[in-house]
Amino acid sequence: MDFSVIDLELTARLLLVLLIGMGPKIALVPFLEKTKTFAPEQQRAIGRRMVITAVVAAIVVFFTGELLLKLLHITPGAVAVAGGIILTLLAVKMALGSGDEIVEHVAPPANPDKIAVYPLAIPYLFNPVGITILIIASQSAVSIAAMALVLGLVLLVGALDYLIFSNIDRIAKRINPTSLVVSEIVFGVLLTAVAVQLSVFGLGLLGILEPPAAPH
């Protein structure tokens, strides 16, 4: 990811990737399924905690990503490939609609704060795409302007998440269950393609494949 020139194209591309890596879509169905037995007030509280946890984790990853790479002797390419593999697992579950089976056999824990952190905040809301991009950006964004851009977009996406999950009970009433299932399957297929592209990008950084321009 090249931050040498900060323009509208870079901003739009980074925003799009962060909407995938931190946006509400991947977390929406798991959230509704895992919180459907809770009261609306508790759903909103879980949603707020989930978003705050994900945003804080994202900021920590961004500021410590480069240090972790150096300490563990890991390259950004290896992180991208690993993120692609994990994202593939999540995306395949979405595409095959296996989430219902998991929810039916696993009762909600006594402490709802636990599911707000795991698995809702991580890895559903702040997912492998977001983790990978922020680790790579941690190494690439060396100027104050570049760091401000990344942090600003993280907070912007976090604000969108907070707005949605703070009003999730009202939004859930307007969602057509059939449309939600269909969109989940379609998005799962598209997300699998993103995971493949992320892995290809990582293999390019590792020199195994022809280096691509950037992950889309």
C-alpha angles and dihedrals in degrees: 000000000000116000095169089102116036108199141142093276093055091045093050093046093048091046091051092050092047091050086059094041098043106008126116101251101082093044097043101083096040088048094051092046097047095044100039092105093054128089117259092252090053092046090055091047091051090048093052092048091047093053095045091049092049094048093047090048090049092052092047091050091049094051096042101033097095092045091051091050091053096044094048095036091235124151124221087243092060090049091051093050092047091048090050092053094049092044089052090058092051093044094049090053089053093047094048094043095233094147093089092058092052094049094048093056099039117067118215111265120252091246110057090193088073095061089044088063099033128054097354102051092033127052099002104047098025095035135175092277092058093043092050096046094048093048090051091044089050088063097039103041101077100149125078090239092054093048091048090051093052094045092045092053092046090054091045093054089043090054090052090050091048092051092051100043094041087062097033095127091058092043093048091058090059096048118101106223093214093050090047092054092047093048090048092056093045092047090048090058092047091046090052088056089051089051091052091049090049090053091047089050090052093048088051091053089050090053094242093113133024104287110253121219096245141323113271 
